[in-house]
């Protein structure tokens, strides 16, 4: 989220991890971070604001507190440090750093050195002279004193090891400086006398910075002999100001500050009786105030000194600067109410008219109100974005569930066309394999059981069959009562359709042994019929559309099931030819009379010679290390039979298989790739065709 405040503990952990990865000290990491933070602030739109803070490095640092105070209007949780500068001789100065956040002082050298180099073209070095904790009114504060030594870049470039060269350069600088003096003297001698009776040479002397060659502000103010402002007018023009002496006794106060702090109208009261210093966090005495006189001060009214009716209101905070008046030995606190928004203005029972028209606090309140509104809008957008992300994730999950359910009812490509609102035409398939199955004596079972028992039995059986359809990649067409119908090679044509359906049939026969007859308590018996031939496939109906197959192939497959025997897989002649020489054991049943078809020679599918029961059922193989020694351990695989003990045979002389034993190839899509040349000749499907694009009529 935007504008999130992170705990310093997280920052320190990141720094410690960076130290481990980079192999450098924490001080170096923090200094590098300070340099980058300065660049980041410039790139974030604060470049112009930072450049205008001061004309030199000292002024820049002295105005940092004011900048932090302004930024606090937008970033209310910001806990910024405080800075104080002591000017020294020889271009040196002492920088005092105060912060409630310990361990981050090493960021300061990185920031200050980068600022000096970028804004003022000088190289600066910062060294820590002292580091301690000062116990102020609000608790412990880290106080670090830096020694700042600054040299002009030109002077640094002039530094050479040759002493003679140094003397020559110095003499050249002196000559250049003297020439500049003469030129400026000639220029200003022609200027008329200054009203303050200063000679032009005095002006030149005042604007030259010796030893640097840089010009200072040439403006010299003119002060009146007496102040032409009445006391009443001054107090009205500056409604928020306080004048107090060295003992903190109030001498004078603005009109509106008296209005909101009624006690100030009392004579001879102490400033610290009605106010406490919030920033900088120093003791309330004239010495501490003078020490931080270049800082921005924030005073807060003491709630206990306010009228009882006002004590439920927020305390008033005054922000401004301290100005020492040497002749009067008094301090002037010129201030304004510290307000962030119109809401705070209302909470203090104040109005914009209470603030002087020339006071920019009016504009700051209105501008910050707009910014707060933008920030709130941004936060709302972030929250909405997060909510939408969560909803989108949930929607994707629900969509996946819906699509899974839809694809269980219709082929995927057909369902996608229907979702897009497209018309779907019927498609003809030249060859496919259809399977029908039913439960033996299902009518008698229904007559002897409760309906719920029948539902539970069918649900158990169909759940096992559905899993097998996924294992062998055959398409489940429908179930009607105890009848179960699947097809291979539809809706996606594939050459191994017959083998897939045959293996599925063998798996059905094994799964049926696990389903109990609710009447007898024994395993149920099923009949399975398979036929291969052409069909027409299409979607019928607008409500609850179903993907249906039409043609004589469907009728013949149904006849194979109805004329079959319990626990037998009954094959038509075309199904037999499709499975011949494909690794299956098939026996001839003989010629039988088929209703509506006449006499037909049919067959029974016994087993797959190249696949184990686990492979047929799609079970995961147990690792060899986990198998216990047994009498059957020498048998590498167990072949599938018709379900009776007489039909079970052991294939001990088995050769390693490099193909899928159920499809006869490396994959379902390339079923015949591993067949021998003889098998290729006898197989009716030498190659699997690519899935053809076909349409289905709605």
Helices and strands as residue ranges (DSSP letters): H 8-22, H 26-41, I 42-46, H 47-51, H 57-62, H 64-71, E 82-87, E 92-99, H 107-119, E 122-136, E 139-152, H 153-158, H 163-189, H 200-207, H 231-237, E 241-245, E 250-253, H 255-260, G 262-265, H 271-274, E 275-279, H 286-291, E 297-301, G 303-305, G 308-310, E 317-325, E 330-337, H 342-347, G 352-354, H 361-409, H 412-419, E 427-439, H 442-448, H 451-472, E 475-480, E 483-488, H 497-512, E 526-540, E 546-550, H 552-562, E 568-571, H 573-579, E 584-594, E 598-608, H 613-617, G 624-626, G 631-634, G 645-647, H 677-682
